[in-house]
């Protein structure tokens, strides 16, 4: 029986587990969260699970799968993953086939004042809302880029927040083009967008506009939006800001899988350049939940040796990839956003390193040597992606442990 280990219990990972288990593989699922769903289907308890997630969560509950929730993979060895277990200590899990489905993380682009309390990622705001964060009556500005902004604005408004502005950096022309493309390739998304819009309308909506600065004291009090010519100053209590997503590819890089344009390269069966390692979901490129699910299904089937069944998913896969290409083209970040930080804007929050200290350095290695940028508790997970966009620097090299682990566990484990 083929031993398949799936890392990540978001949409792609759950779909991979389901299909691999259906194909009689012996499946192990590993995820750092206390329950399945990933960030996109994050929920505090079973009753709070998103409607679209429940069928998949129900399927997972019925499967004979070994589950390691609250556990984090910190290293990948030949035919073995090493993980920090929920109960403490390090454990080794053997595999014949490994499927990596770690998802994505938000891209934060620093601007003056972005470190003030109550300024958070758009996806982070949504996660906190699902976790019970009260927002009723709060004046909230939603800014950045991508369809996630509309979902966040709708959910916050539905919870009683007052959406004072939605600021999208892409142009009105590109946004309208995206709407037409969505209607052609994925019409269900239009209905989803309408459902969100009915909650936040008639909130002001700005295109070709981004945050210039935020001001406040113990928390954010005011945000300034700009289109490069005009300014909009708005009193606010919270800012939810995110400029799209970037793949969480550290484990794939560690395993030696080929990368291209910030994503892991896979073939039509989701297999990487490394034998017996597959990737599915946002790690192969940002494309949304529907694409992640299909890629997960293909990876699960192929890893279990059921390639004939996997090939039946190819038409759906190509349809969703067309939509993903259209999405990424429509919301490509404009060059003006590179001017958002000023000399005193903090880029590395862990080490309090400013843009002025970094902008004349050659690369991230120099930044580490001269400023300690990227060497704090987050290990550069926030600032490295921002600096890749702002200065064109390559991302940090990856070495184990990929995520924080206790020194005692590391030295006591052979």
N, C-alpha and C positions, 0 to 999 in steps of 0.2 A: 504494500500500500504506500503510495507517494505521500511523503511528509511535506505539507505546504504550510509555511509560516507567513502570515499577513501582518504587516506593521501599519497600523492606522485603522481606526474604526469609524471613519467618516463614510460618506456615500460610496466612494470607490472601494474602500476596504470591506464594507459590509457586502456589497455586490460580489466582490471577489470571493469572500468566504462562502457565500451562498452557492455560487456556481461550482467552486472547488469541492465543497461538501457533497453537492448533488452528483458529482462525478466520482464519488467514492474515495476521495483523498482524505488523509488524516490531517485535519486543519487545526492550527493554533493561531489565535488572534491576540495581538499585543497592542495596547493603547495606553497613553499616560493619563487619560481622563478616568473618572470613576465610573462612567457609563458610556455606552456607544452613542455615536451620532456625530462626533467631531465638532468643529466650531460651527459649521453651517446648520447642523441639527442639534445644537446644544440645548439641553433641557435639565431643569433641576430635579424633576421626578417624572414618572411615566405619564401622569396625567397632563403634564405640561409639554410633552413632545409635540413638535410641529406636525400638522395634519399629514403633510406629504411624506414625513419620515416614518409614520406609524406602520405602514405595511412592511417596510424593510426591517424595522426593529422587531416586528412580530416574527418575520421569517428567521431572523437571527436567534431569537429566543427558542425556536423549535429545533435548531440544528445541534447535532452532537459535536460541539466544538470546544476545545480547551481555551479558556479565556484568561487573559492576564491584564485586567484593568488596573490603572494606577501604577503601571510599570513602563519604564522608558528604555528603549534600545540605545545603548551608548557606544556600541562597537559591532562591526560585522567582520567575521572571520570566515575562511573557507568552510561552507556547510554549517556554520554556527553563528547565531547572534548572541551577543552578551547584553543582558538587560539588568537595570536596577529594579528590583522587584518591589511590589507594594509593601510587603512585610519587612523589607530591609535586606541588605546584602545583594550580591550579584549572582545571577543565574545564567546558565548557558542553555540555549534551546537549539537543537539540531534541526536542519531542514534539508530536503532534497531540492525544493524550489522555494524561493523567497519572493514575495510580492510586497513592494514598498508603495504605500499609499498615504504619505504623511500630510498631504494637502498643501496649503499655502499660508502665507502670512501677509498682513497688510503692509503696504508701502507708505511710510511716513516721510514727508518732505518738510524739513524744518523751516520755520519762519519766526520772526521776532515775537516772543511771547508764547511760543508753542509748549513750553514746559510748565505753564501755569496750571494749577489744579483745575479740574473740570474741563480740560481739553483732552480729548481722547480719540482713539481711532473710531471710525464709523462702525466697523465690525465689532470693536470692543464695546462700544455703547450698546449695540444690539445684544451682545452676550451678557452684559451687566443687567440689561432690562429683563432678559429671560431669567436671570438669577435673582430678580426681585428688586432691582434698583428703582426707587420711586422717582418719577419724573413729572407727575401731575402738576400743572401750573408753571413749569420751568420754561423759560424762553431759550430755545435751542436753535443754533445755526448748524446746518449740515453742509459740508463743503468737501471738495476734492474732485474725484472723477470716477465714473463707472455706474452701472445699473444698481449696485449695492446702495448708493445714496438714496434712491427712491424707496427701496425696501426699508431702509433705516428710518427715513422721514415718516413713512406710513406707520410703522410699528410704534415709533415714539409718539406720534400724534394720536394713535389709537389708545395709547396708555395715558393720555391726558396732557401731553406736552404741547406747548405752543411753538410751532415751527416758524421762526421769524424769517428764514431765508434758506433756499437750497441753491448752492453755488457750484456749477459744473464748469470745469476748465475747458472742455471741448466746445467747438463752435456750434451755433444753432443749425447750420447747414449739415454738419456731420451728425448731429443728434437726430435730425429729421431723416437723414439717410439711414441711420441705424434703425429707426422705427420702421422704415420701409423694408429694410433687409430682414428685420425680425418678423414682420408680417409674412414675408415670403418663406423664410427658413424655419421659423419657430413661432407660429401665431399664438400659441398658448401663453407665451411670455407677455404679449400685449395685454391679454386679459388679466394676468398677474399684476402688471404695472397699473392698470386701471383700478384694481382692487386696492392697491397701496395709495394711489392718488386721491381716492375719495375721502381718505382720512386727513391728508395734509393740505388739500386745496381749501381756500385760495391763497396759500402761502406764496410769497414772492419767489420766483424762480429766475435765476440769472445764468445765462450761458456765456462762454468765453470769459469767465470770471473766476478769480481765485483769492485766497486770503493774503493780505498784505502784512497785517500784524494783529496781535491780540494784546489787550491791556487788562490789568487788574491788580489786586492786592493779595489777599489770601486765596483768591480764586479768580477766574476770568470774569471780567465785567463788561468788556466791549471788544468787538471784533470789527476789523476794517477789511472790506472786500474791494477788489480792483479789477478792471479789465485792461490795465496798463495806461488808461487815460483818466477815467473817472473813479471816484472813491465812494463807497457806501459804508458809513459808520453805524453800527447797530449795537444797542445794549443787549446783553445776553447773559444767561446763567450757565450755559454749557455749550461746548463746541464739539461736534462729532465730525472728524475730518480724516479722510483716507484717499490716497491716490491710486486706487486699484490694488491688485494682489501680485505677489511674487512667489514663485515656487519654493517650497521648503525642500531643497534638494541635498542637504548636507549628508544624509545617509547614503544617497546614491553616489555622490562625489567620493565619499570615504570608501565605498565598495569598488571604485574605479570605473563606474559607468560613464560613457561618453556624454558630454554636455554640449548644448548648442543654444545660444541666445538665452542663457539662464534657465534652460529646461533640460530634462534628461531625454536623450534620444532613444526611441523604441521602434521596433518593427511593427508589422501589422498585427502581430499577436501580443503586443505590449512587452516583448522581450528586449532587454537592454543589450549593450555590447558585451556584458559579462554573462557567461553561461549560467543558466539556472536562476537568474535574477530578473524579475519583471517589475514594471512600474505602471501605476494607474492613477488617474485623477490629475489634480493640478500640478503634480510634480513633472508631468510631461508637457505642460503648457496650460495657461489659464483659459478655461472654457466653460465653466459653470457646472451645476449639479448634474444635468442630464448627460453631458459628455462624460463626466466622472463615473457615473453609474455604468454606462456602456463599456467604458474602458475597464472598469473593475470586473464586469462579467466576462469580457474577453480574456483578461489576465487570469481569472480564476479557472476558466475552462482550459486554457492553454497550459497553465501550470500543472493541471491534473491530467494532461495528456489527451484532452478532448478537443483537438484542433478543428475537427469537422464541424462540431457544434459552434465553436467560437467563430468560424468563418461566416455563419449565418447572421452574425451581428454586424458585419462589415457595412451593409447599406445604411443602417441607422448610425453607425460610427461616422461615416463620411458626411451625412447630413448635419450632424452636430458639430463636426470639425469645420464645415463651411460657416456655420453660425459663429463659432469661436473666432475664426479668422476675421469675420466681419466685425465682431465685437472689439477685438484688439485694435483693428484699424480705426474704428470709429472713436475710440477713447485713448488713442496714442497721446502721450503727454507732450505738450508744446514746450519749445525751448525757453520761453519766457519764465517758466517755473524755476529755472536754474538761478534766477535772480531773486528768488524769495528770501533767502537768508542774507543778513548783512554781516559786517565784520564781527559783531558781538553776539550773534545768534549761536546758542549752544547746539552743537551737532551730536557729540557724544555725551549723553546725559549721565552715564555712569561715572565718567571722569571729568565732567565739566569742561570739555574742550570746545572752543569756539571755531566758527568758520574761518575767522581771520588767522588762527593758528594752523589751519590745515590747507588752505587754498593754494599755497605756493609749494607744497610738498609734492613729491613725485608719485607716491603710491601708498598703499595701506601699510606696507612694511615700514616705510619711513615714518608714517604717522604713529605707528606703535613705538618705534625707537625714540622718537623725539617728544611725543605727547602722551603716550599710553592710550590713545584713542582705540576703542575696540577691545580693551583688555579688562573691562569691568565685569560686573556680575552677568550681564546679558551676552558677553563675549562677542559683541559687535553685531548682534542679530538685527538691531534697529539701525545703527549708524552706517553699517557696511552697505546696505541696499540704497540708502540715501546718497552716500558718497559715490556709489556706482553711477547714479543718475547725474549728480551734481558735477563730478569731476572725471567721470569715466574710468574710475579705478576698478580693477578686477577685485572680486570678492576674496575674503580671507581663505587661506588654505584650510582644509579640514583634517583634523586628527583626533583620535580617541582620547578621552571620552567626549563624544559629540555634545552631550548634555551634562550638566553638573552631576557629579557623583561623589560620595563620601570617600575621603582619602583612606580611611580605615578599611572600607570594603575593597578598594582597589589593591591595597598592599596585602590583604589577607586572602585574596582569590588567586589561584594559580593561573 
